[in-house]
């Protein structure tokens, strides 16, 4: 009897243990199923889920799953956002330290501009001379092409619309001393092969088109079309401190109708706001020369605020607008005239009639090559640009540029040149004083005084 009782108790204990084990297994399965149901409900009812004030442990796990999925999606569409996901980025501009302009590179720049805007340098500046070039451009920035990245120093240029860098087959002297793009080293390179040619003052730069991933400060555009040069004639680009050019103008002036980098940034959602901004600093001993900002108008570091005066683009191609007036001191030099903002030059070019009036007021000496020389000690009245009904005042001393002659002497010339055009060209001498916003979506340009 005692043995039967012991066996009965053991059997009861075994049944209890088995029942508890089954309950624990069932309990562990139920939260897993509940989590799966909550994942489904959360996808369908995200708004209601986010409104809960005290999320459970399983809800927090669900949030982590959802964030991981979002991060995976972002990685598979790297051309849509920067690494920070901000949809905008700031690209530092570098300034050549202790830059001193020479008469030769000044004349090369004028030749460069003349060819760009369809003018003849020979007829507007006297006899044709053999030009040499020393550090003609001041502001540059970095750009990467390919996978892995090939790094280039480029000139940001609102006066053109193509990207070009030296190609592997270029044997010109300029290509030999600058960084070349090597398609064989990039896993994302795509051959296009279309011939490319663009004319500058020193001749025609030629090459072929290609596609690859182009990155600027963390923003990436896949399959961006650009040119690999095969020929860069003359001495124009030999001593330049940039490898290639980043065109920031409209597509209508793009060689071969290539879609521009900014246009692709906008259409692919790489930048959240279809604008870019340029702010330039003076230089001197500093290498940092300002910033090129994609996707944002936040230039408070340079202007102190985001208050801009906007004016419409009058003709898509160059960044062209109506300059309503130009004053030197209290004297009105010109009324309503078309103007172009061109970050690819350091000059300000005026229509011939305005150029002559400015020189008369300054009392400077015009040379046969078109420069107007003056004493560096000369006091110059402030300059006023009237844009969008607002007066933008530039200190008169900013109208003087120090230039080193071929004999090694330092002189001062007027920052305003004559290119024989009927419109103004506002280069770096202007942009240094006024941060400029280029609004692609609204076809307008905004200006704010740099602080």
Buried (B, 14 or more C-beta within 10 A) or exposed (E): EEEEEEEEEEEEEEEEEEEEEEEEEEEEEEEEEEBEEBBEEBEEEEEEBEEEEEEEEBBEBBBEEBEEEEEEEEEEEBBBBBEEEBBBBBBBBBBBEEBEBBBBBBBBBBBBBBBBBEBEBEEBBEEEBEBBBBBBBBBBBBBBBBBEBBEBBBBBBBBBBBBBBBBEEBEBBBBEEBBBBBBEEBEBBEEBEBEBEBEBBBBEBBBBBBBBBBBBBBBBBBBBBBBBBBBBBBBBBBBBBBBBBBBBBBBEBBBBEBBBBBBBBBEBEBBBBBBBBBBBBBBEEEEEBBBBBBBBBBBEEBBEEBEBBBBEBBEBBBBBBBBBBBBBEEEEBBEEBBBBBBBBBBBBBBBEEBBBBBBEBBEBEBEEBBBBBBEEEEEBBBBBBBBBEEEBEBEBEBBBBEBBEEEEEEBBBBBBBBBBBEBBBBBBBBBBBBBBBBBBEEBBBBBBBBE
